[in-house]
């Protein structure tokens, strides 16, 4: 058996917030993970769709970013964006 080659293998402390809220048309169940790993950005997991993205303030302002990352309609992405502005800013 060949020896495994790791690019990195780190253990880091994180701060994780689990939150559920209702948008206008759908429910969001999120895990928001804060670590020093992503240059001040957050790892946001949508537990219902099994999708995630690394998100910072600049990503929230990028047109279509949340729609693409989470496969959301514009209306649902606006609900998520509004919530994330509150906790990421």
Backbone bond lengths (Angstrom), bond angles and torsions (degrees), N, CA, C in turn:
res aa  C-N    CA-C-N  psi(-1)  N-CA   C-N-CA  omega(-1)  CA-C   N-CA-C  phi
1 X - - - 1.461 - - 1.523 108.80 -
2 X 1.325 116.92 133.72 1.460 121.48 178.91 1.516 110.68 -73.20
3 X 1.316 115.56 149.31 1.459 120.73 175.99 1.530 108.99 -73.09
4 X 1.328 116.37 136.11 1.466 121.01 -178.90 1.529 109.99 -71.19
5 X 1.324 116.15 135.61 1.460 122.20 178.40 1.527 108.19 -103.74
6 X 1.319 117.29 115.80 1.471 122.56 179.79 1.525 110.15 -97.74
7 X 1.308 115.85 135.30 1.457 119.77 170.72 1.518 109.52 -77.69
8 X 1.324 116.27 -38.47 1.452 123.00 169.25 1.513 108.59 -162.36
9 X 1.312 115.56 157.85 1.464 122.42 179.44 1.524 106.27 -151.61
10 X 1.337 116.31 85.16 1.459 122.28 -174.32 1.527 110.74 -114.08
11 X 1.288 115.84 150.69 1.463 122.48 169.85 1.518 106.64 -117.15
12 X 1.345 116.44 125.73 1.457 120.73 -177.56 1.524 109.97 -128.04
13 X 1.319 115.53 153.61 1.460 120.71 173.70 1.520 108.54 -79.44
14 X 1.328 115.31 140.89 1.457 120.35 178.69 1.518 109.79 -131.34
15 X 1.303 114.53 160.56 1.454 122.38 170.28 1.525 105.28 -115.70
16 X 1.328 117.18 120.35 1.462 121.25 -175.41 1.521 109.83 -120.14
17 X 1.319 115.08 131.71 1.467 122.11 176.07 1.523 108.19 -115.45
18 X 1.322 116.13 125.76 1.459 121.47 174.02 1.512 107.12 -102.78
19 X 1.319 116.29 126.37 1.463 120.01 -176.05 1.521 109.50 -142.79
20 X 1.327 114.70 143.64 1.455 121.74 176.08 1.524 107.13 -128.91
21 X 1.337 116.43 133.85 1.461 119.60 177.36 1.523 109.12 -149.00
22 X 1.313 114.27 160.15 1.460 120.93 178.60 1.515 109.90 -100.79
23 X 1.320 115.83 127.22 1.449 121.44 170.27 1.511 108.08 -87.33
24 X 1.310 115.84 -168.86 1.463 119.94 178.68 1.523 111.91 -66.35
25 X 1.347 116.58 -33.69 1.461 119.51 -174.11 1.518 114.66 -124.52
26 X 1.318 118.35 -12.52 1.461 119.51 -176.99 1.519 111.61 -152.14
27 X 1.315 114.25 164.18 1.466 122.33 177.71 1.528 108.19 -94.98
28 X 1.328 115.82 142.82 1.454 122.18 176.12 1.519 108.86 -117.98
29 X 1.308 116.94 128.32 1.464 123.83 172.97 1.517 106.52 -118.58
30 X 1.316 116.08 111.72 1.462 120.84 -171.39 1.518 112.18 -122.47
31 X 1.303 115.48 150.99 1.452 123.49 164.79 1.526 105.41 -118.17
32 X 1.323 116.40 120.83 1.465 121.87 -177.85 1.520 107.01 -111.44
33 X 1.318 116.03 113.42 1.458 121.66 -172.46 1.518 109.65 -109.68
34 X 1.329 114.59 125.36 1.462 121.32 178.97 1.529 108.30 -110.34
35 X 1.311 115.62 127.49 1.456 122.66 179.31 1.522 108.40 -150.04
36 X 1.302 116.74 165.46 1.464 119.06 176.37 1.530 111.50 -83.26
37 X 1.302 116.67 4.82 1.461 122.98 -175.04 1.532 114.25 -72.25
38 X 1.317 118.20 -28.93 1.467 121.38 -170.48 1.524 112.95 -115.45
39 X 1.316 116.97 35.17 1.465 122.47 173.74 1.524 112.62 55.21
40 X 1.317 117.14 43.14 1.457 121.39 176.80 1.512 114.33 87.96
41 X 1.321 118.15 -2.81 1.458 121.02 178.05 1.530 109.26 -90.54
42 X 1.315 115.72 168.27 1.456 122.39 -176.99 1.521 110.01 -112.27
43 X 1.305 115.87 146.39 1.452 121.57 171.96 1.526 106.15 -93.38
44 X 1.325 116.74 114.30 1.468 121.71 -175.30 1.522 108.41 -112.26
45 X 1.332 115.66 114.15 1.458 122.12 -179.28 1.517 109.27 -103.32
46 X 1.322 116.06 128.76 1.462 121.58 172.33 1.522 105.72 -93.99
47 X 1.318 116.41 107.69 1.454 121.39 -172.28 1.525 113.12 -71.43
48 X 1.320 118.14 -20.67 1.459 120.32 179.20 1.528 111.97 -81.88
49 X 1.317 117.35 -39.09 1.467 119.91 -176.46 1.527 112.41 -96.22
50 X 1.330 117.07 -6.35 1.464 121.85 -177.10 1.526 111.75 59.52
51 X 1.326 116.24 37.59 1.456 121.94 177.79 1.525 108.72 -119.07
52 X 1.309 115.39 153.33 1.461 119.34 178.63 1.514 109.60 -147.22
53 X 1.329 114.36 161.50 1.464 120.79 176.15 1.516 108.63 -152.59
54 X 1.298 115.43 154.24 1.465 121.88 172.22 1.521 105.75 -93.49
55 X 1.328 115.67 118.38 1.462 120.16 -168.66 1.518 111.45 -127.95
56 X 1.317 114.70 132.71 1.451 123.27 171.45 1.518 108.98 -127.59
57 X 1.304 115.76 179.57 1.460 121.58 -179.65 1.523 111.40 -54.18
58 X 1.334 116.74 -42.04 1.466 120.31 -178.50 1.528 111.94 -64.65
59 X 1.311 117.12 -33.11 1.464 120.37 179.27 1.526 111.83 -70.57
60 X 1.315 116.92 -33.59 1.459 120.74 177.98 1.525 111.25 -65.68
61 X 1.319 116.13 -27.92 1.461 120.97 -179.16 1.529 112.41 -89.62
62 X 1.322 116.98 -7.85 1.467 121.70 -179.76 1.529 109.90 -79.29
63 X 1.344 118.05 118.07 1.467 120.22 -178.94 1.533 111.83 -58.85
64 X 1.327 115.63 130.22 1.453 121.45 175.41 1.516 116.19 81.50
65 X 1.334 117.25 -2.92 1.474 119.62 -175.58 1.528 111.84 -63.44
66 X 1.314 117.28 -52.65 1.470 119.88 -179.11 1.520 111.53 -67.93
67 X 1.314 116.76 -36.76 1.462 120.58 178.30 1.532 110.33 -58.48
68 X 1.309 115.67 -44.37 1.462 120.61 -179.22 1.528 111.74 -72.23
69 X 1.321 117.02 -49.32 1.468 121.31 -174.43 1.525 112.59 -62.48
70 X 1.328 116.62 -38.00 1.467 120.34 -176.04 1.526 112.99 -110.26
71 X 1.333 116.52 4.89 1.475 121.83 -177.83 1.529 111.32 51.43
72 X 1.325 114.74 57.14 1.458 122.24 -177.79 1.521 110.83 -111.80
73 X 1.315 114.70 155.35 1.460 119.32 170.32 1.528 107.47 -71.58
74 X 1.305 116.07 166.18 1.463 120.28 179.16 1.525 111.12 -60.31
75 X 1.326 116.92 -40.97 1.470 121.21 -179.30 1.527 111.36 -64.00
76 X 1.342 116.62 -46.00 1.467 120.15 -179.89 1.530 110.88 -67.82
77 X 1.317 116.78 -38.12 1.467 120.30 177.67 1.526 110.70 -63.90
78 X 1.319 117.60 -35.57 1.467 120.17 177.69 1.524 111.07 -65.87
79 X 1.335 118.20 -36.87 1.465 120.99 175.02 1.523 110.69 -62.29
80 X 1.323 116.09 -46.83 1.463 120.61 179.44 1.519 110.71 -64.99
81 X 1.313 117.02 -43.60 1.468 121.99 -179.73 1.534 110.77 -59.64
82 X 1.312 115.75 -44.65 1.458 120.82 179.72 1.530 110.92 -59.86
83 X 1.327 116.31 -44.45 1.463 120.09 178.12 1.528 111.07 -64.57
84 X 1.321 117.54 -46.02 1.454 120.76 -176.58 1.532 112.34 -65.73
85 X 1.338 117.33 -32.61 1.460 119.25 174.83 1.523 110.57 -57.23
86 X 1.341 116.67 -37.73 1.465 121.20 -179.32 1.522 112.25 -66.50
87 X 1.321 118.09 -38.80 1.467 118.72 -173.24 1.522 114.75 -101.98
88 X 1.317 118.60 -14.66 1.463 120.32 179.54 1.523 111.42 -98.45
89 X 1.287 117.67 -28.26 1.475 121.09 -177.16 1.500 112.10 -67.81
